[in-house]
Amino acid sequence: MEAQKIAVDAIVALTDCDREAAIAFVRRLYLAGVKDPKRLTFKGLQAIARG
């Protein structure tokens, strides 16, 4: 759970995107097996950049 919080906080701070959207995306990745906060943040930033 801490990894998710770190990733969401980083994504929101860096992109000023909707917090709920970031939470949903990070949660899906976490449930898919990605547990590293850096990896969650990187994947989240990639998704936000794509639109």
Phi, psi and omega in degrees: 000324180294324178298320179296315182298316179299313182296315180297315179301318180294316181297314180295318180294321183278332186243345184057034179276176179294124183298321181295322178294319179295318179298315181298316181294312181296321179298319178298316178297317181299316179291337177280354174116358179277115185248348183278124181302323180294318180293318177299317180295314181299312180297321178296317178295322177298316181294320179295320180295326179287338175112000000 
